[in-house]
Amino acid sequence: MVSPRRRAHIERVTTLLDTWATEMSLSASESAAWHDAGRWHDALRDAGEEELRPWVGPQASLPIHAQHGPAAAARLAAEGEQRAEVLDAIRWHTLGSGSWSRVGHALYLADFLEPGRSFATEERAALRARVPHEFTACLRRVVQWRLESSLRDGKPLFPQTIALWNAVR
């Protein structure tokens, strides 16, 4: 359930994850996990609330913009996906998670840094280039950036995002 615009975003995220995985010489299994998390993270992003509701479960109290990750993870699990780190990365890619493995961290980075986004293009490009060599520092910067943006815009901070910050600071 993705629009052509969303499909292009997914392709950019997946390409970025594949590039980083190659540059970081990841194992085949970790590279595949990164690729699959990117490919599936926004599979239900364009779905309506009525389409998401059966899949969201305990995350139904989240704002609608954050429900597509939990819904996609639940649907993938129902269809046989068993890699917990892939499901967790997809489930929380919008908000973050303090209990993520590197798959979740990489997806969070790629979703924010992918080159199709039109804000802070130079700073984001510089971070994209640094990820393979300074993964943790780049993650810390992106989490900080997103927290500062939420605070500046008067948006709520979610427990999952705060837990991610506490895990990477």
trRosetta pair geometry for C-beta under 8 A, 3 or more apart (Angstrom, degrees):
i j d omega theta_ij theta_ji phi_ij phi_ji
1 43 6.9 77 42 158 77 62
1 44 5.7 40 59 -121 120 52
1 45 7.9 -178 100 47 90 51
1 46 5.4 -152 140 72 86 92
1 47 4.7 58 115 -69 153 89
1 51 7.0 142 -115 146 172 155
2 6 4.1 -131 -164 93 95 122
2 7 5.0 124 122 -61 124 77
2 10 6.7 -18 -157 -14 162 139
2 42 6.6 84 -107 119 121 95
2 43 6.7 -83 -46 -142 113 37
2 45 6.7 47 -109 47 88 96
2 46 5.5 134 -119 14 40 125
3 6 4.6 95 49 8 76 101
3 7 6.9 -134 94 -7 39 87
3 46 5.2 145 -17 -95 91 158
4 7 5.5 -51 -145 34 33 116
4 8 6.6 37 154 -22 64 101
5 8 5.9 -53 -155 31 31 112
5 9 6.8 32 147 -18 63 103
6 9 5.5 -51 -154 34 38 114
6 10 6.3 40 149 -20 68 103
6 42 5.7 -148 -175 135 107 130
6 45 5.5 179 -142 73 137 126
6 46 5.4 -121 -23 -38 159 118
7 10 5.6 -52 -148 36 33 113
7 11 6.4 35 152 -20 65 105
8 11 5.7 -53 -148 36 32 113
8 12 6.5 32 153 -19 64 103
8 116 6.6 132 130 -106 103 159
9 12 5.8 -56 -151 35 31 109
9 13 6.4 30 153 -18 66 106
9 42 6.6 4 97 40 117 165
9 114 6.6 105 -159 103 70 156
9 116 5.9 -127 -103 68 69 149
10 13 5.8 -54 -147 37 31 111
10 14 6.1 27 156 -16 66 110
10 38 6.9 133 -169 157 68 74
10 39 6.5 68 174 -140 111 37
10 41 7.2 176 -122 52 90 86
10 42 5.4 -135 -79 52 102 114
10 43 8.0 80 -108 -69 145 55
11 14 5.8 -56 -142 41 29 109
11 15 6.1 32 157 -21 64 108
12 15 5.8 -53 -144 37 28 112
12 16 6.3 30 156 -20 63 107
12 114 4.3 100 124 -172 114 121
12 115 6.1 -132 -163 44 128 77
12 116 5.0 -161 -15 -14 172 116
13 16 5.8 -58 -152 36 28 112
13 17 6.4 27 152 -17 64 107
13 38 4.5 -173 122 -153 96 101
13 41 6.8 -80 123 42 157 134
13 42 7.8 120 20 -1 153 118
13 107 7.5 42 176 -147 121 69
13 110 4.7 103 -156 138 77 110
13 111 5.6 19 -120 -87 130 57
13 114 5.0 -62 -77 -75 65 139
14 17 5.7 -53 -146 37 32 111
14 18 6.2 34 154 -19 65 106
14 35 6.0 57 -157 -151 94 65
14 38 3.7 153 -91 123 65 128
14 39 5.2 58 -96 -68 134 68
15 18 5.7 -54 -146 37 30 112
15 19 6.3 33 154 -22 64 105
16 19 5.7 -53 -147 34 30 112
16 20 6.4 27 156 -15 64 106
16 38 7.6 177 58 -124 82 146
16 110 4.5 159 94 -139 124 104
16 113 6.9 165 -172 92 156 98
16 114 5.5 -132 -15 -103 148 77
16 115 7.6 163 -73 -9 122 87
16 128 6.9 -82 -143 -147 120 111
17 20 5.9 -56 -147 39 30 108
17 21 6.2 33 154 -23 65 108
17 34 4.4 -173 174 156 116 104
17 35 6.1 175 106 -84 122 44
17 37 7.2 -176 -136 70 164 96
17 38 4.4 -150 10 -44 147 143
17 106 5.8 91 -127 150 96 116
17 107 7.1 6 -91 -89 132 59
17 110 5.0 -30 -59 -77 86 163
18 21 5.7 -54 -146 35 29 114
18 22 6.5 29 155 -18 63 105
18 31 7.3 63 -128 -169 61 97
18 34 7.3 166 -72 107 44 113
18 35 5.8 52 -78 -95 90 98
18 38 7.8 -104 -30 43 80 157
19 22 5.9 -58 -154 36 29 109
19 23 6.3 22 154 -13 66 110
20 23 5.7 -60 -143 43 32 108
20 24 5.8 18 161 -9 69 114
20 34 7.4 -127 76 177 104 155
20 106 6.6 -177 94 -147 145 113
20 110 7.4 -125 4 -77 139 111
20 131 5.5 -45 -117 110 126 124
20 132 5.3 -164 -144 -74 73 90
21 24 6.1 -65 -140 47 24 102
21 26 4.4 -65 -159 29 80 129
21 30 7.0 -180 -138 113 109 87
21 31 4.1 116 172 -120 141 86
21 34 5.1 -179 -69 59 127 151
21 35 7.3 -54 -5 -46 159 87
21 106 7.9 54 -66 -159 86 155
22 25 7.5 24 179 -73 32 40
22 26 7.8 -58 -57 25 22 88
22 31 7.5 69 -59 -123 57 129
23 132 3.9 -50 113 -118 124 159
24 132 4.9 -147 -61 -144 85 88
24 135 7.5 48 -105 -63 139 129
26 30 4.3 -112 176 89 117 116
26 31 4.7 150 91 -59 116 82
26 34 7.1 73 84 -5 170 136
27 30 4.8 86 55 13 85 100
27 31 6.7 -149 90 -6 41 89
28 31 5.7 -56 -144 39 29 113
28 32 6.2 31 157 -21 64 107
29 32 5.7 -52 -148 35 30 112
29 33 6.5 33 152 -21 63 104
30 33 5.5 -50 -148 34 36 114
30 34 6.5 38 153 -19 66 102
30 102 7.3 9 -157 81 123 123
30 103 7.3 -142 -155 -73 77 92
31 34 5.8 -53 -150 35 32 111
31 35 6.3 32 152 -19 65 107
32 35 5.6 -54 -146 38 32 113
32 36 6.1 27 158 -16 67 108
33 36 6.0 -56 -142 40 28 107
33 37 6.2 31 157 -21 63 107
33 83 5.9 -143 -116 159 105 156
33 85 6.1 17 -171 93 141 113
33 86 5.2 -130 -153 -71 86 101
33 89 8.0 117 162 7 96 149
33 103 4.9 -72 137 -105 117 131
34 37 5.9 -56 -148 35 27 111
34 38 6.5 25 155 -15 62 108
34 103 6.0 -143 -81 -128 61 76
34 106 5.2 -40 -126 107 108 151
34 107 7.4 -167 -146 -59 66 79
35 38 5.9 -63 -156 39 28 110
35 39 6.2 26 153 -21 67 111
36 39 5.5 -53 -141 37 34 113
36 40 6.0 6 168 2 68 114
36 81 7.9 167 159 -130 136 125
36 83 7.7 92 82 50 144 143
36 86 5.5 -10 97 -140 116 137
37 40 6.6 -73 -141 49 22 92
37 41 5.9 42 163 -58 64 102
37 86 5.1 -142 -72 -142 90 75
37 89 4.3 -16 -140 101 136 140
37 90 5.8 -146 -144 -56 75 84
37 93 7.7 151 174 -76 102 130
37 103 5.4 150 -37 175 155 103
37 104 7.7 -138 -153 -84 154 42
37 106 7.4 104 76 83 142 102
37 107 4.6 -95 138 -74 125 131
38 41 6.1 -34 -135 -4 24 116
38 107 6.3 -160 -73 -115 66 88
38 110 6.2 -41 -103 105 113 152
39 43 8.0 35 133 -64 62 103
40 43 4.9 -21 -160 -31 62 124
40 72 6.0 157 158 168 90 123
40 76 6.0 60 176 -81 151 139
40 86 7.8 55 52 170 132 107
40 90 5.7 -30 105 -106 102 139
41 69 6.9 -11 -166 -112 74 87
41 72 6.9 116 -160 99 23 160
41 89 7.3 -71 -95 128 106 90
41 90 5.1 -149 -109 -122 62 77
41 93 5.0 6 -154 13 120 170
41 107 5.9 161 -83 -165 144 126
41 111 6.6 -112 129 -82 157 124
42 45 3.9 -13 -167 -24 89 130
42 68 6.7 28 -141 134 55 137
42 72 7.5 -112 -121 -63 6 160
43 68 7.9 175 64 173 55 102
43 72 4.7 127 52 -128 103 120
43 75 7.5 -130 98 74 132 134
43 76 7.8 118 36 -57 154 105
44 47 4.3 -29 -171 4 82 130
44 51 7.2 -162 -157 121 107 111
44 52 6.3 125 156 -97 129 88
44 55 7.3 -121 -112 70 173 154
44 68 4.5 -172 93 -153 87 88
44 71 4.9 -97 92 100 160 118
44 72 4.6 -162 13 -68 109 89
44 75 7.0 123 -47 12 135 145
45 68 4.6 84 -94 170 47 167
47 51 4.0 -117 -177 91 110 130
47 52 5.3 136 107 -55 119 85
47 68 6.5 145 41 -114 100 99
47 71 7.1 -120 66 115 144 154
48 51 5.0 93 56 10 71 102
48 52 7.1 -140 101 -4 35 92
49 52 5.7 -60 -143 40 32 109
49 53 6.1 50 158 -44 67 99
49 64 5.8 -59 -88 -125 102 120
49 67 7.6 59 -121 68 69 156
50 53 5.9 -31 -142 8 29 120
51 54 7.8 -59 -178 23 31 98
52 55 6.0 -87 -166 51 48 101
52 56 5.4 49 151 -46 89 111
52 64 7.6 137 51 -149 157 78
52 67 4.9 80 164 128 146 122
52 68 6.4 -84 -110 -89 129 56
52 71 4.4 -88 -148 -78 82 157
53 56 6.0 -49 -133 15 27 115
53 60 7.0 49 -137 -121 69 111
55 70 7.3 155 128 119 87 75
55 71 3.7 85 97 -147 122 77
55 72 7.6 78 144 -38 145 24
55 74 4.4 164 -173 77 85 127
55 75 5.2 -22 -130 -49 140 91
56 59 5.2 -114 179 74 87 86
56 60 4.8 112 112 -80 126 70
56 62 7.6 -144 -165 39 124 107
56 67 5.0 -27 -109 -161 128 106
56 70 5.3 66 -141 101 64 120
56 71 5.1 -30 -72 -73 68 88
56 74 7.2 -145 -78 7 14 148
57 60 6.8 -151 92 -33 19 93
57 70 6.8 -129 45 160 91 120
57 74 6.1 155 -7 -92 121 149
59 62 4.9 -5 171 -5 87 122
59 66 7.6 -117 169 122 118 96
59 67 6.4 160 120 -122 107 71
59 70 3.9 -162 50 -71 153 173
59 91 7.8 180 -41 -171 158 97
60 67 7.3 42 -120 -120 40 122
62 66 4.3 -104 164 89 124 113
62 67 5.4 163 83 -71 112 75
62 70 7.1 140 23 3 147 137
62 95 7.8 -105 -137 -43 130 141
62 158 7.9 26 -126 -123 96 140
63 66 5.2 75 62 16 78 103
63 67 7.4 -133 99 -26 38 91
64 67 5.6 -47 -148 11 38 121
65 68 7.7 -41 -176 2 33 104
65 94 6.9 170 132 -163 80 149
66 69 6.7 -39 -176 23 58 110
66 70 7.8 47 141 -2 73 105
66 94 4.6 -164 -124 97 76 145
66 95 5.7 46 -143 -45 129 109
66 158 7.6 136 -126 -71 167 161
67 70 6.0 -60 -157 46 50 106
67 71 5.7 48 150 -22 79 113
68 71 5.6 -59 -142 43 32 114
68 72 6.0 34 159 -22 68 107
68 94 7.5 100 55 -39 88 136
69 72 5.9 -54 -143 35 27 108
69 73 6.4 25 158 -16 62 107
69 90 5.7 177 -159 152 80 58
69 91 5.1 98 145 -172 97 20
69 92 6.1 158 140 -48 146 12
69 93 5.1 -173 -115 34 133 84
69 94 5.2 -147 -20 -1 136 102
69 95 7.8 -142 44 9 153 88
70 73 5.8 -57 -146 38 30 111
70 74 6.3 29 157 -18 65 107
70 91 5.1 50 -96 -150 55 81
70 92 8.0 52 -65 -64 77 53
71 74 5.9 -56 -148 37 29 109
71 75 6.3 26 156 -16 64 108
72 75 5.8 -57 -146 39 30 109
72 76 6.2 31 156 -19 65 107
72 90 5.3 -109 100 164 113 122
72 91 7.7 -156 69 -83 82 47
73 76 5.8 -55 -145 38 29 111
73 77 6.3 31 155 -19 64 106
73 87 4.6 99 -156 -165 103 77
73 88 7.5 81 -132 -69 145 20
73 90 4.6 159 -74 92 90 108
73 91 3.8 -15 -21 -71 161 85
74 77 5.7 -54 -148 36 30 111
74 78 6.4 31 153 -19 64 106
75 78 5.6 -54 -149 36 33 113
75 79 6.4 23 153 -12 65 110
76 79 5.7 -64 -147 44 31 106
76 80 8.0 -79 170 57 57 48
76 81 4.0 -7 155 19 97 140
76 86 7.8 -108 134 122 150 108
76 87 6.3 -164 85 -104 122 87
76 90 6.8 59 14 71 149 164
77 80 7.8 165 -174 27 26 10
77 81 5.6 -75 -83 65 40 88
77 82 7.7 95 -132 -87 71 41
77 87 5.8 51 -65 -118 103 139
81 86 6.4 -105 176 94 123 127
81 87 6.1 149 117 -69 118 100
83 86 4.0 56 93 11 113 113
83 87 6.6 162 88 -11 60 86
84 87 5.7 -59 -145 42 33 109
84 88 5.9 31 158 -18 70 109
85 88 5.8 -51 -139 39 30 110
85 89 6.3 36 157 -24 62 105
85 100 7.6 91 -148 -163 81 64
85 101 4.2 -33 -131 35 124 134
85 103 4.4 107 149 30 108 138
85 104 6.9 -119 -171 -27 77 89
86 89 5.8 -52 -148 33 29 113
86 90 6.5 23 156 -13 63 107
86 103 6.0 -79 -82 161 51 154
87 90 5.9 -59 -148 40 30 107
87 91 6.0 35 154 -27 66 110
88 91 5.5 -51 -138 34 30 116
88 92 6.3 -10 174 14 65 110
88 97 6.3 -109 171 69 102 168
88 99 7.2 -91 -168 97 146 94
88 100 6.1 179 129 -110 119 70
88 101 7.4 99 71 13 132 87
88 103 7.7 102 70 83 93 113
88 104 5.7 -54 113 -69 95 126
89 92 7.2 -85 -148 52 17 81
89 93 6.1 43 160 -69 62 96
89 100 6.5 87 -89 -140 70 111
89 101 7.7 -65 -58 55 104 83
89 103 4.6 -94 -54 125 143 96
89 104 3.9 -149 -101 -89 77 63
89 106 7.7 -14 -138 57 138 81
89 107 4.5 110 177 13 114 146
89 108 7.8 -122 -153 -31 84 80
90 93 5.9 -27 -139 -19 26 117
90 107 7.4 -97 -72 -175 48 169
91 97 7.7 48 87 -52 98 143
92 95 5.5 -77 -164 61 79 89
92 96 6.0 -39 153 103 109 10
92 97 4.0 70 107 -40 166 113
92 100 7.1 -130 74 -72 132 112
92 104 6.6 14 70 -146 108 124
92 160 5.6 -146 -147 -178 120 143
93 104 7.3 -146 -87 -149 69 74
93 107 5.1 -74 -115 130 115 121
93 108 6.1 -160 -146 -81 67 65
93 111 5.7 114 171 -28 114 160
95 158 4.8 -51 -152 76 125 148
95 160 4.2 64 126 82 121 128
95 161 5.2 -102 180 -52 76 89
95 164 8.0 169 133 -11 65 133
96 100 7.6 -89 -172 -20 62 135
96 104 7.9 105 -149 159 51 114
96 108 6.0 58 -101 -118 78 142
96 143 6.6 84 -113 -120 153 103
96 146 7.9 154 -39 88 130 148
96 158 7.9 150 46 77 90 111
96 160 5.4 156 79 135 67 89
96 161 4.6 93 44 -107 122 55
96 163 7.3 175 118 69 100 79
96 164 3.4 -65 158 -22 126 156
96 165 7.7 61 130 -29 158 67
97 100 4.6 116 80 -44 101 96
97 104 5.8 -60 50 179 112 155
97 160 5.3 -36 -90 -165 58 101
97 163 6.6 -17 -165 92 37 119
97 164 5.9 66 54 -72 17 100
98 160 7.2 -150 -8 -158 80 51
98 162 7.9 -29 -52 97 121 53
98 163 2.9 -96 -24 151 125 97
98 164 5.2 -131 -71 -66 60 39
98 166 6.0 -4 -116 64 130 96
98 167 4.2 160 -149 -35 77 126
99 163 7.4 -17 -19 146 73 131
99 167 7.6 -153 -55 -87 32 153
100 103 7.2 -134 -176 67 96 67
100 104 2.9 -106 -149 67 127 143
100 105 5.7 150 118 -40 132 73
100 108 7.7 -2 -155 -18 178 128
100 164 7.2 23 8 -112 120 97
100 167 7.7 137 37 106 85 162
101 104 6.0 110 52 10 53 95
101 105 7.5 -108 113 2 36 95
102 105 5.2 -54 -147 41 42 116
102 106 6.0 45 155 -24 73 104
102 135 7.7 2 -144 165 108 146
103 106 5.9 -56 -148 35 26 109
103 107 6.5 23 155 -16 62 107
104 107 5.9 -56 -146 37 31 108
104 108 6.2 33 155 -21 65 107
105 108 5.8 -56 -149 35 29 113
105 109 6.4 28 154 -17 64 108
105 135 7.4 72 131 168 131 106
105 139 5.2 -21 -166 -115 110 142
105 168 7.9 134 -118 -87 117 130
106 109 5.7 -57 -151 38 31 112
106 110 6.1 24 157 -15 67 110
106 135 8.0 -36 -86 -150 81 115
107 110 5.8 -57 -140 41 30 106
107 111 5.9 32 161 -22 66 108
108 111 6.1 -54 -144 34 23 110
108 112 6.6 10 159 -7 58 112
108 139 7.2 67 86 -137 119 93
108 142 6.9 145 133 113 97 137
108 143 7.7 22 147 -74 138 86
108 164 7.6 165 -124 -155 167 150
109 112 6.2 -74 -155 43 26 102
109 113 5.6 -8 167 5 69 123
109 127 8.0 -144 -160 145 100 113
109 131 6.0 123 161 -121 147 132
109 138 6.3 54 -130 125 131 111
109 139 5.9 -74 -69 -94 115 74
109 142 5.7 171 -111 6 69 167
110 113 6.1 -67 -124 52 25 94
110 114 5.9 51 170 -59 65 91
111 114 6.6 -23 -142 -12 19 112
112 117 7.6 -33 -177 -4 40 163
112 124 7.6 -140 137 -134 78 115
112 142 5.3 129 83 -159 155 124
112 145 7.8 129 176 82 144 127
112 146 6.9 -90 -112 -64 144 120
113 117 7.9 -127 -165 29 12 128
113 124 5.2 176 -137 -171 70 95
113 127 5.7 -124 -116 97 129 111
113 128 4.7 161 163 -79 125 89
113 131 7.3 176 70 -52 170 135
113 142 7.0 -75 -48 -100 103 134
114 117 6.2 101 76 -10 75 98
115 121 7.9 57 -151 -145 70 90
115 124 7.7 160 -104 118 52 116
115 125 7.1 53 -110 -94 94 86
115 128 7.1 10 -65 -73 87 168
117 121 7.9 -176 95 -92 72 72
117 124 6.9 -94 75 161 115 175
118 121 6.9 -31 -162 -63 37 106
119 124 7.6 92 93 -24 64 137
120 123 4.6 -42 173 47 104 112
120 124 5.2 107 108 -25 91 100
121 124 6.0 -62 -140 43 24 107
121 125 6.1 28 160 -23 64 109
122 125 5.7 -53 -145 34 28 111
122 126 6.5 29 155 -19 63 104
123 126 5.7 -53 -151 35 32 112
123 127 6.5 31 152 -16 65 105
124 127 5.6 -52 -148 38 35 111
124 128 6.3 43 151 -26 66 102
125 128 5.5 -48 -148 31 33 117
125 129 6.6 31 155 -18 63 104
126 129 6.0 -56 -153 35 31 110
126 130 6.5 24 152 -16 64 111
127 130 5.7 -64 -148 39 34 109
127 131 6.7 57 154 -50 66 87
127 138 5.2 130 -166 -142 91 104
127 141 6.4 -144 -117 91 126 136
127 142 6.9 123 177 -63 152 97
128 131 6.1 -32 -159 -8 31 116
130 133 5.9 -86 -164 57 56 95
130 134 4.6 -27 166 44 102 114
130 137 7.4 -68 144 85 127 109
130 138 5.3 164 98 -73 104 121
131 134 7.1 -82 -111 64 15 65
131 135 5.8 50 -174 -103 63 61
131 138 4.8 -100 -97 67 65 170
132 135 7.1 10 -133 -64 14 90
134 137 4.2 -40 167 47 105 118
134 138 5.5 114 103 -27 87 94
135 138 6.0 -66 -151 38 23 108
135 139 6.3 22 156 -19 64 109
136 139 5.6 -53 -146 36 32 113
136 140 6.3 35 155 -21 65 104
136 168 6.9 -173 -163 -153 82 95
137 140 5.7 -51 -148 34 31 114
137 141 6.5 31 152 -19 63 105
138 141 5.7 -54 -149 36 33 112
138 142 6.4 30 155 -17 66 105
139 142 5.9 -57 -147 37 31 108
139 143 6.3 28 157 -16 66 107
139 168 5.5 -119 119 -146 109 147
140 143 6.0 -57 -148 38 28 108
140 144 6.2 29 154 -19 63 110
140 168 4.9 -166 -91 145 75 111
140 169 6.5 120 -138 -100 107 44
141 144 5.7 -57 -148 39 29 113
141 145 6.1 34 153 -25 65 108
142 145 5.4 -50 -144 34 31 116
142 146 6.4 27 158 -16 65 105
143 146 6.0 -57 -148 38 29 107
143 147 6.3 29 154 -18 65 108
143 161 7.6 164 -156 -168 92 79
143 164 5.6 -151 -128 124 132 109
143 165 5.3 173 153 -91 126 71
143 168 5.7 123 18 62 156 142
144 147 5.8 -58 -148 38 29 110
144 148 6.2 27 156 -17 66 109
144 165 7.4 107 -77 -125 57 104
145 148 5.9 -58 -148 38 26 110
145 149 6.3 27 154 -20 63 109
146 149 5.6 -52 -145 35 32 114
146 150 6.4 34 155 -20 64 103
146 161 7.2 -122 114 -151 118 124
147 150 5.8 -55 -150 35 31 110
147 151 6.4 27 154 -15 65 108
147 157 6.8 35 -139 -117 85 116
147 161 6.7 156 -88 156 88 118
147 165 6.0 45 -60 -80 147 139
148 151 5.8 -57 -147 40 31 110
148 152 6.0 31 155 -20 67 110
149 152 5.7 -54 -142 38 28 111
149 153 6.1 11 162 -5 64 114
149 155 7.9 4 120 30 72 127
150 153 6.2 -68 -143 48 24 100
150 155 4.2 -90 -154 70 77 108
150 156 7.3 -56 180 77 118 25
150 157 5.9 119 121 -83 141 74
150 161 7.6 58 -4 144 164 165
151 154 7.7 35 -179 -70 28 28
151 155 7.7 -74 -49 48 21 73
151 157 7.3 11 -69 -58 81 113
157 161 5.8 -123 -167 76 76 125
157 162 5.8 77 153 -54 115 102
158 161 4.7 91 60 5 83 103
158 162 7.1 -155 92 -4 43 86
159 162 5.7 -57 -146 40 34 111
159 163 6.1 37 155 -22 68 106
160 163 5.7 -54 -148 36 29 113
160 164 6.6 33 151 -21 62 102
161 164 5.6 -50 -152 32 33 113
161 165 6.6 35 150 -17 64 102
162 165 5.6 -51 -151 35 35 113
162 166 6.4 33 152 -17 66 105
163 166 5.7 -54 -145 39 32 111
163 167 6.3 33 153 -22 64 108
164 167 5.6 -59 -149 36 31 112
164 168 6.4 3 162 0 67 113
165 168 6.4 -76 -144 47 26 93
165 169 5.7 31 167 -38 69 112
166 169 6.3 -42 -126 18 25 112
